[in-house]
């Protein structure tokens, strides 16, 4: 039973997340009592005491949460008194960067438990300049790291920020129509000073295209044209409407809801290309809509190019 209770107490302690502790009273608890005592020192790996660690003591109170907070003194010492002999407790030691949990059964005596915690790694300093595609500084941009830390560029496009060590995804937020630009990943060791300059890519423009020719002879609809984009045309899609029924041609040859069909692209991912689409169809009147998609998955705006085509036998 005692083992089960101890497991429950440790689980309760684990639920209390990092940084969730409210401010505790300063100084270690030194009141005398007739109950049991848990006491000790919180040190780092070199044996230097912490002067700002806290201890959260919990015990089983049924469904209610029973906990008390205790701060170490300037020498890293703590003393938690008035413990009920025979009762089970868990103590969580936390210094803002590391934590440990110690579960025990109180006695009428003093139980000494020293704790070794890791110190927080020193932050890194990252600075750099944000420039546009032409090399001019970008003022007023916010450079975000891991979505949690940001610095604003000055008139010279310069920024500087302190970061915890580790890997950080970088984004630049602008006040233009293109608000966010991914800027890669930076890996910073603890305590270093590094430069991370950011050159923004050219703003991606919407692709453009046209249906420049069409024919409908011998029971076959054939259309073609051109497409262009500043970053590259990735693919062309067309939608074919039966103007008599109002239904769209599907890839399986049946008719129904709006469907985009694959067209042949002469040069995929090139800034300019020609394209062609061909499909055997019954005699009738059709309309073809053109969809151009660039390599950033941006599509040409609506209303899109449209071409009526009559198919004859």
ZASE-587379 format. One line per 8 residues: number of its first residue (from 0); their letters; for each residue y, x, z of N, C-alpha, C. Coordinates in pm, whole numbers. Layout:
BEGIN
NUM = A = Y:X:Z:Y:X:Z:Y:X:Z; ...
//
This chain:
BEGIN
0 = XXXXXXXX = -121:83:0:0:0:0:127:87:0; 121:196:83:236:283:90:262:351:-44; 153:390:-112:168:454:-243:233:359:-342; 192:231:-339:252:132:-429:399:114:-401; 434:107:-271:574:90:-234:658:207:-279; 602:327:-266:676:445:-309:701:441:-459; 604:395:-535:621:383:-680:733:287:-714; 737:174:-641:842:74:-664:979:134:-635
8 = XXXXXXXX = 989:208:-524:1118:267:-488:1166:365:-593; 1074:446:-643:1113:543:-746:1157:473:-873; 1093:362:-905:1132:286:-1023:1270:229:-1006; 1303:182:-884:1436:128:-858:1541:235:-875; 1509:355:-826:1605:464:-839:1627:500:-985; 1519:500:-1064:1530:537:-1206:1615:441:-1283; 1621:314:-1238:1700:214:-1309:1848:244:-1299; 1891:309:-1191:2033:339:-1173:2071:449:-1269
16 = XXXXXXXX = 2149:420:-1374:2175:514:-1482:2270:624:-1442; 2270:727:-1524:2364:836:-1503:2506:785:-1510; 2589:834:-1420:2728:796:-1423:2755:661:-1363; 2652:593:-1307:2671:458:-1256:2716:457:-1112; 2727:574:-1047:2759:577:-906:2906:550:-884; 2940:458:-792:3080:441:-756:3125:556:-668; 3254:573:-648:3301:683:-566:3243:675:-426; 3198:789:-374:3141:794:-240:3242:855:-145
24 = XXXXXXXX = 3219:834:-17:3306:893:83:3291:1044:80; 3398:1115:109:3392:1260:107:3332:1311:236; 3265:1428:226:3205:1489:343:3065:1441:367; 2978:1523:423:2841:1485:453:2837:1398:576; 2732:1313:587:2713:1228:703:2658:1313:817; 2730:1320:927:2689:1405:1038:2675:1327:1168; 2676:1191:1159:2665:1111:1280:2531:1134:1347; 2531:1140:1479:2406:1150:1554:2342:1013:1561
32 = XXXXXXXX = 2208:1009:1568:2137:882:1576:2003:907:1640; 1939:797:1677:1806:806:1738:1697:790:1634; 1734:756:1510:1636:741:1404:1607:873:1336; 1537:864:1222:1505:983:1147:1622:1030:1064; 1612:1152:1013:1720:1213:934:1661:1286:814; 1726:1269:700:1697:1351:582:1817:1442:561; 1794:1571:557:1904:1666:545:1863:1781:455; 1963:1851:405:1934:1965:321:2058:2013:248
40 = XXXXXXXX = 2037:2094:145:2145:2152:68:2116:2135:-81; 2219:2103:-157:2207:2089:-302:2265:2215:-366; 2180:2289:-437:2215:2419:-492:2194:2422:-643; 2254:2524:-707:2220:2548:-847:2112:2654:-854; 2073:2693:-976:1961:2786:-992:1989:2923:-932; 2117:2960:-917:2151:3090:-859:2163:3085:-707; 2148:2965:-649:2162:2950:-505:2300:2913:-459; 2392:2892:-551:2528:2851:-517:2531:2701:-489
48 = XXXXXXXX = 2588:2659:-375:2588:2516:-343:2686:2438:-430; 2652:2312:-454:2744:2219:-520:2835:2158:-414; 2960:2137:-449:3051:2070:-356:3088:1929:-402; 3020:1880:-507:3055:1747:-559:2932:1667:-600; 2817:1694:-537:2697:1616:-568:2689:1493:-478; 2608:1395:-518:2589:1274:-440:2441:1245:-423; 2411:1170:-319:2274:1128:-290:2274:976:-279; 2187:912:-357:2167:767:-347:2035:744:-276
56 = XXXXXXXX = 2041:680:-159:1921:651:-81:1884:505:-98; 1758:477:-133:1713:339:-151:1585:317:-71; 1562:190:-40:1438:150:25:1400:11:-24; 1280:-33:11:1230:-162:-36:1288:-274:49; 1366:-363:-14:1422:-479:55:1380:-607:-15; 1261:-609:-71:1216:-726:-146:1284:-728:-281; 1336:-845:-319:1403:-856:-448:1544:-800:-446; 1602:-786:-329:1738:-734:-319:1738:-582:-336
64 = XXXXXXXX = 1851:-528:-379:1865:-383:-391:1932:-330:-266; 1865:-237:-199:1920:-176:-79:1946:-29:-108; 2071:10:-109:2103:149:-137:2231:190:-68; 2243:319:-39:2365:374:21:2393:508:-44; 2522:541:-54:2565:662:-122:2615:764:-19; 2581:889:-42:2617:995:52:2659:1118:-27; 2777:1171:6:2828:1289:-64:2794:1416:13; 2773:1525:-60:2755:1653:6:2892:1705:50
72 = XXXXXXXX = 2891:1797:146:3017:1856:189:3051:1978:102; 3152:2051:142:3199:2164:60:3096:2276:49; 2999:2277:139:2894:2380:134:2765:2328:72; 2770:2209:12:2653:2152:-54:2555:2085:39; 2589:2072:168:2496:2015:264:2513:1864:275; 2405:1797:307:2407:1652:330:2317:1621:449; 2343:1508:513:2258:1461:623:2266:1310:625; 2153:1245:607:2145:1098:607:2068:1057:732
80 = XXXXXXXX = 2135:987:822:2077:955:952:2035:808:959; 1986:770:1078:1947:631:1108:1835:581:1019; 1745:668:979:1629:626:901:1523:567:994; 1460:463:949:1358:395:1031:1227:472:1021; 1175:524:1131:1048:596:1125:937:508:1069; 859:565:978:751:491:914:792:417:788; 923:406:762:970:336:643:972:431:523; 952:374:406:952:452:282:1091:448:217
88 = XXXXXXXX = 1137:563:170:1267:576:106:1253:661:-21; 1353:649:-106:1369:740:-219:1514:787:-222; 1534:916:-244:1668:974:-253:1687:1031:-393; 1795:991:-455:1829:1041:-589:1948:1134:-577; 1931:1259:-618:2035:1361:-611:2096:1377:-750; 2229:1373:-756:2297:1368:-885:2426:1447:-878; 2452:1530:-981:2573:1613:-981:2659:1593:-1105; 2632:1489:-1183:2709:1463:-1305:2648:1521:-1429
96 = XXXXXXXX = 2550:1611:-1414:2484:1670:-1530:2333:1667:-1517; 2282:1660:-1396:2138:1668:-1372:2105:1581:-1251; 1980:1543:-1239:1939:1461:-1124:1794:1488:-1088; 1760:1458:-963:1623:1463:-914:1603:1347:-818; 1479:1300:-807:1444:1193:-715:1335:1242:-620; 1353:1215:-491:1259:1256:-387:1223:1134:-304; 1095:1096:-305:1048:982:-226:971:1034:-104; 992:969:10:934:1020:134:918:906:235
104 = XXXXXXXX = 843:935:341:827:844:454:901:904:573; 994:829:630:1077:881:739:995:897:866; 1034:994:945:978:1014:1079:1092:1008:1178; 1061:1029:1304:1166:1032:1406:1238:1166:1408; 1189:1261:1332:1247:1394:1332:1339:1413:1211; 1385:1536:1194:1469:1572:1080:1379:1626:969; 1386:1564:851:1313:1611:734:1411:1690:648; 1382:1817:627:1469:1903:548:1420:1906:404
112 = XXXXXXXX = 1510:1874:311:1474:1876:169:1591:1935:90; 1575:2060:47:1676:2124:-38:1648:2092:-185; 1752:2084:-263:1741:2042:-403:1811:2145:-492; 1748:2177:-603:1810:2264:-704:1839:2182:-829; 1966:2174:-868:2007:2100:-987:2073:2196:-1087; 2060:2163:-1213:2126:2242:-1318:2274:2206:-1325; 2354:2304:-1351:2497:2279:-1371:2524:2236:-1515; 2632:2163:-1531:2670:2121:-1665:2706:2243:-1750
120 = XXXXXXXX = 2659:2241:-1875:2692:2351:-1965:2842:2349:-1995; 2905:2465:-2007:3049:2466:-2036:3077:2406:-2173; 3186:2331:-2187:3216:2269:-2316:3256:2372:-2420; 3246:2330:-2545:3289:2414:-2657:3424:2364:-2707; 3500:2452:-2766:3629:2416:-2826:3616:2425:-2978; 3641:2313:-3043:3633:2305:-3189:3771:2272:-3243; 3813:2347:-3343:3942:2320:-3406:3928:2340:-3556; 4023:2284:-3629:4018:2298:-3773:4131:2224:-3840
128 = XXXXXXXX = 4127:2220:-3971:4230:2153:-4050:4163:2056:-4147; 4219:1937:-4155:4171:1836:-4249:4264:1836:-4370; 4205:1856:-4488:4283:1856:-4612:4223:1758:-4711; 4305:1715:-4806:4255:1624:-4909:4193:1705:-5022; 4154:1636:-5129:4083:1702:-5238:4170:1807:-5307; 4302:1792:-5296:4392:1890:-5356:4432:2003:-5264; 4381:2002:-5138:4412:2107:-5043:4532:2080:-4956; 4595:1964:-4969:4711:1931:-4886:4664:1880:-4750
136 = XXXXXXXX = 4738:1913:-4641:4697:1868:-4508:4706:1716:-4494; 4615:1661:-4417:4612:1516:-4392:4656:1494:-4248; 4774:1435:-4229:4827:1409:-4096:4785:1270:-4048; 4771:1256:-3917:4741:1126:-3858:4598:1080:-3872; 4510:1168:-3917:4367:1132:-3927:4300:1153:-3792; 4201:1071:-3763:4123:1086:-3640:3987:1146:-3676; 3958:1261:-3616:3830:1328:-3638:3738:1292:-3521; 3629:1222:-3553:3536:1174:-3450:3410:1258:-3450
144 = XXXXXXXX = 3361:1288:-3330:3236:1362:-3311:3139:1274:-3233; 3024:1248:-3294:2920:1164:-3232:2971:1026:-3196; 3079:981:-3259:3131:848:-3232:3190:830:-3095; 3205:940:-3017:3252:928:-2878:3374:1015:-2847; 3394:1122:-2921:3504:1214:-2894:3590:1225:-3019; 3721:1214:-3001:3806:1220:-3120:3933:1298:-3093; 3989:1352:-3200:4116:1423:-3195:4197:1383:-3318; 4328:1372:-3302:4416:1333:-3413:4480:1457:-3474
152 = XXXXXXXX = 4488:1459:-3606:4550:1572:-3674:4702:1563:-3666; 4767:1680:-3658:4913:1684:-3655:4968:1688:-3798; 5098:1716:-3810:5160:1715:-3943:5101:1822:-4035; 5043:1927:-3977:4981:2032:-4057:4833:2006:-4081; 4785:1888:-4041:4644:1855:-4058:4552:1919:-3957; 4610:1982:-3853:4529:2058:-3756:4485:1967:-3641; 4366:1993:-3590:4315:1922:-3472:4243:2023:-3382; 4227:1987:-3255:4151:2069:-3160:4092:1977:-3056
160 = XXXXXXXX = 3967:2007:-3014:3898:1918:-2922:3795:1998:-2842; 3770:1956:-2717:3662:2011:-2635:3542:1918:-2643; 3424:1975:-2665:3303:1896:-2685:3190:1948:-2597; 3101:1859:-2553:2979:1908:-2489:2893:1978:-2593; 2818:2079:-2553:2735:2150:-2651:2629:2060:-2710; 2588:2093:-2832:2486:2013:-2899:2524:1984:-3043; 2453:1889:-3102:2476:1850:-3241:2561:1725:-3246; 2664:1727:-3327:2757:1615:-3338:2778:1577:-3485
168 = XXXXXXXX = 2755:1450:-3516:2792:1397:-3647:2943:1380:-3652; 3004:1418:-3764:3150:1419:-3776:3194:1313:-3877; 3296:1237:-3840:3356:1138:-3928:3508:1152:-3922; 3573:1128:-4033:3719:1127:-4038:3764:985:-4068; 3847:932:-3979:3901:797:-3997:4045:808:-4045; 4072:739:-4155:4203:745:-4219:4272:610:-4210; 4399:609:-4245:4477:484:-4246:4490:428:-4386; 4406:477:-4478:4412:433:-4617:4309:323:-4641
176 = XXXXXXXX = 4296:285:-4769:4199:182:-4804:4056:230:-4782; 4035:360:-4775:3904:417:-4746:3908:467:-4601; 3875:381:-4503:3903:416:-4364:3816:526:-4306; 3689:536:-4345:3599:632:-4282:3531:719:-4386; 3532:850:-4360:3469:946:-4451:3373:1032:-4370; 3242:1029:-4399:3150:1120:-4330:3186:1265:-4363; 3179:1352:-4262:3219:1492:-4282:3111:1590:-4238; 2987:1544:-4230:2878:1636:-4200:2843:1640:-4053
184 = XXXXXXXX = 2779:1749:-4014:2729:1768:-3877:2770:1908:-3831; 2814:1917:-3705:2847:2046:-3646:2758:2068:-3524; 2703:2188:-3511:2620:2225:-3396:2697:2330:-3316; 2727:2298:-3189:2809:2388:-3108:2731:2437:-2987; 2723:2568:-2967:2664:2623:-2845:2762:2605:-2728; 2714:2614:-2605:2804:2596:-2490:2906:2709:-2479; 3029:2671:-2447:3133:2768:-2415:3196:2841:-2531; 3161:2809:-2655:3215:2885:-2767:3345:2822:-2818
192 = XXXXXXXX = 3416:2896:-2900:3533:2846:-2972:3505:2865:-3120; 3502:2754:-3193:3466:2761:-3335:3565:2683:-3419; 3565:2716:-3548:3650:2647:-3646:3565:2559:-3735; 3609:2436:-3753:3538:2342:-3841:3643:2273:-3927; 3670:2331:-4044:3765:2272:-4137:3696:2162:-4219; 3773:2062:-4255:3718:1948:-4328:3802:1925:-4454; 3736:1929:-4568:3804:1897:-4695:3749:1765:-4744; 3835:1666:-4754:3792:1532:-4792:3761:1527:-4941
200 = XXXXXXXX = 3655:1456:-4979:3624:1442:-5121:3721:1346:-5188; 3720:1348:-5319:3804:1254:-5394:3762:1112:-5363; 3861:1024:-5356:3830:884:-5327:3749:824:-5441; 3641:762:-5406:3552:704:-5506:3614:580:-5568; 3636:583:-5698:3692:467:-5767:3580:375:-5813; 3614:250:-5836:3512:155:-5881:3475:188:-6026; 3348:171:-6061:3306:201:-6199:3360:98:-6297; 3355:135:-6423:3406:49:-6528:3303:44:-6641
208 = XXXXXXXX = 3303:-65:-6714:3209:-77:-6825:3250:-187:-6920; 3185:-190:-7036:3217:-291:-7137:3094:-318:-7222; 3087:-442:-7272:2986:-479:-7373:3056:-466:-7508; 3021:-364:-7583:3095:-335:-7706:3028:-391:-7831; 2903:-428:-7822:2837:-487:-7938:2721:-574:-7892; 2684:-669:-7977:2572:-759:-7947:2519:-819:-8077; 2391:-852:-8077:2333:-923:-8191:2215:-1007:-8141; 2181:-1108:-8220:2072:-1197:-8183:1988:-1236:-8302
216 = XXXXXXXX = 1931:-1141:-8371:1852:-1168:-8491:1703:-1155:-8461; 1624:-1230:-8542:1478:-1223:-8536:1424:-1253:-8396; 1491:-1348:-8327:1444:-1391:-8196:1459:-1287:-8087; 1553:-1198:-8100:1573:-1094:-7999:1721:-1079:-7967; 1751:-1081:-7837:1888:-1057:-7791:1902:-907:-7762; 2001:-845:-7825:2025:-702:-7805:2174:-683:-7780; 2208:-617:-7668:2348:-589:-7637:2359:-443:-7593; 2479:-388:-7605:2501:-250:-7562:2648:-225:-7538
224 = XXXXXXXX = 2678:-108:-7486:2817:-76:-7460:2832:59:-7393; 2938:71:-7315:2969:197:-7249:2995:170:-7101; 2992:278:-7021:3023:270:-6879:3079:404:-6834; 3166:402:-6733:3228:525:-6685:3255:513:-6535; 3256:630:-6469:3287:634:-6326:3326:776:-6288; 3415:790:-6189:3460:923:-6150:3351:1006:-6084; 3256:941:-6015:3149:1016:-5949:3018:1013:-6025; 3004:923:-6122:2881:917:-6200:2822:778:-6205
232 = XXXXXXXX = 2783:734:-6325:2719:604:-6343:2571:619:-6308; 2526:543:-6209:2387:554:-6166:2296:463:-6247; 2334:336:-6261:2248:242:-6334:2330:125:-6386; 2272:57:-6484:2333:-60:-6547:2239:-178:-6529; 2298:-291:-6493:2223:-415:-6484:2297:-522:-6565; 2219:-612:-6625:2278:-725:-6696:2216:-854:-6643; 2291:-961:-6653:2241:-1094:-6619:2256:-1181:-6743; 2149:-1250:-6780:2146:-1330:-6903:2139:-1477:-6867
240 = XXXXXXXX = 2237:-1554:-6913:2246:-1697:-6883:2209:-1779:-7006; 2122:-1879:-6988:2098:-1979:-7092:2210:-2081:-7081; 2299:-2082:-7177:2418:-2166:-7168:2386:-2313:-7181; 2269:-2346:-7233:2231:-2487:-7247:2179:-2544:-7115; 2105:-2463:-7038:2044:-2513:-6914:2116:-2466:-6788; 2198:-2362:-6801:2266:-2307:-6683:2175:-2222:-6596; 2059:-2182:-6648:1966:-2099:-6571:1971:-1955:-6620; 1929:-1866:-6531:1935:-1723:-6559:1796:-1668:-6588
248 = XXXXXXXX = 1791:-1572:-6678:1666:-1508:-6713:1619:-1416:-6601; 1491:-1430:-6566:1433:-1346:-6463:1348:-1236:-6526; 1312:-1138:-6443:1237:-1024:-6495:1100:-1063:-6549; 1043:-1173:-6495:911:-1217:-6542:918:-1305:-6666; 1038:-1324:-6722:1056:-1404:-6842:1083:-1550:-6816; 1074:-1593:-6690:1106:-1732:-6656:1255:-1745:-6628; 1296:-1872:-6606:1438:-1900:-6587:1459:-1961:-6449; 1569:-1924:-6384:1597:-1977:-6251:1732:-1930:-6201
256 = XXXXXXXX = 1733:-1880:-6077:1858:-1834:-6016:1907:-1703:-6074; 2028:-1667:-6035:2094:-1547:-6085:2008:-1423:-6059; 1985:-1345:-6163:1901:-1225:-6154:1961:-1114:-6237; 1965:-994:-6180:2012:-877:-6255:1892:-805:-6315; 1901:-773:-6443:1791:-710:-6515:1828:-566:-6553; 1728:-481:-6556:1750:-340:-6583:1786:-317:-6731; 1888:-236:-6753:1925:-193:-6888:1901:-43:-6900; 1881:3:-7022:1857:145:-7045:1990:221:-7045
264 = XXXXXXXX = 1997:327:-6964:2117:411:-6955:2089:543:-7026; 2176:581:-7117:2154:705:-7193:2164:828:-7104; 2261:831:-7010:2280:947:-6923:2308:898:-6781; 2206:894:-6698:2224:851:-6560:2297:957:-6480; 2387:914:-6392:2467:998:-6302:2572:1080:-6376; 2595:1050:-6502:2700:1117:-6577:2831:1038:-6564; 2946:1103:-6579:3074:1032:-6569:3090:924:-6675; 3034:945:-6793:3038:844:-6899:2901:835:-6964
272 = XXXXXXXX = 2868:716:-7010:2739:696:-7074:2743:571:-7159; 2647:561:-7249:2624:436:-7321:2500:370:-7263; 2485:242:-7291:2372:168:-7238:2326:65:-7341; 2203:11:-7320:2147:-85:-7415:2048:-174:-7341; 2047:-303:-7381:1952:-399:-7325:1896:-483:-7439; 1764:-506:-7437:1699:-584:-7543:1592:-673:-7480; 1588:-799:-7526:1485:-890:-7476:1456:-997:-7582; 1328:-1025:-7606:1288:-1129:-7700:1310:-1265:-7632
280 = XXXXXXXX = 1384:-1355:-7701:1419:-1485:-7643:1408:-1594:-7748; 1390:-1719:-7703:1391:-1831:-7797:1529:-1847:-7861; 1531:-1917:-7970:1658:-1943:-8035:1748:-2021:-7941; 1874:-1983:-7933:1966:-2053:-7844:2093:-1974:-7821; 2178:-2031:-7733:2307:-1970:-7701:2299:-1910:-7560; 2334:-1784:-7549:2322:-1713:-7422:2453:-1643:-7388; 2466:-1608:-7263:2579:-1527:-7218:2527:-1408:-7138; 2589:-1293:-7157:2544:-1170:-7091:2657:-1117:-7002
288 = XXXXXXXX = 2625:-1092:-6874:2720:-1034:-6778:2678:-890:-6748; 2775:-800:-6738:2748:-657:-6719:2780:-615:-6576; 2685:-545:-6512:2703:-489:-6378:2685:-338:-6386; 2790:-263:-6350:2785:-116:-6349:2780:-69:-6204; 2686:20:-6172:2668:70:-6036:2679:222:-6039; 2769:278:-5955:2784:424:-5956:2693:488:-5851; 2699:622:-5841:2606:692:-5753:2642:679:-5605; 2751:607:-5574:2783:572:-5437:2748:427:-5406
296 = XXXXXXXX = 2674:366:-5500:2630:226:-5490:2747:128:-5494; 2858:171:-5554:2974:84:-5574:2959:15:-5709; 2991:-114:-5714:2977:-191:-5837:3114:-222:-5898; 3113:-246:-6028:3237:-286:-6093:3281:-422:-6041; 3411:-445:-6031:3460:-567:-5968:3441:-689:-6057; 3443:-805:-5991:3442:-931:-6065:3586:-970:-6097; 3612:-1046:-6204:3512:-1093:-6301:3461:-979:-6388; 3330:-976:-6408:3267:-868:-6483:3266:-900:-6633
304 = XXXXXXXX = 3250:-796:-6714:3247:-819:-6860:3142:-922:-6899; 3181:-1008:-6994:3096:-1120:-7036:3096:-1128:-7187; 2977:-1155:-7244:2968:-1162:-7391:2873:-1275:-7429; 2921:-1376:-7505:2830:-1479:-7556:2751:-1425:-7675; 2624:-1462:-7681:2537:-1415:-7790:2449:-1531:-7835; 2442:-1554:-7967:2354:-1657:-8022:2233:-1589:-8085; 2116:-1632:-8039:1991:-1577:-8092:1938:-1670:-8200; 1905:-1611:-8316:1852:-1688:-8428:1715:-1633:-8467
312 = X = 1641:-1717:-8534:1510:-1674:-8586:1526:-1608:-8722
//
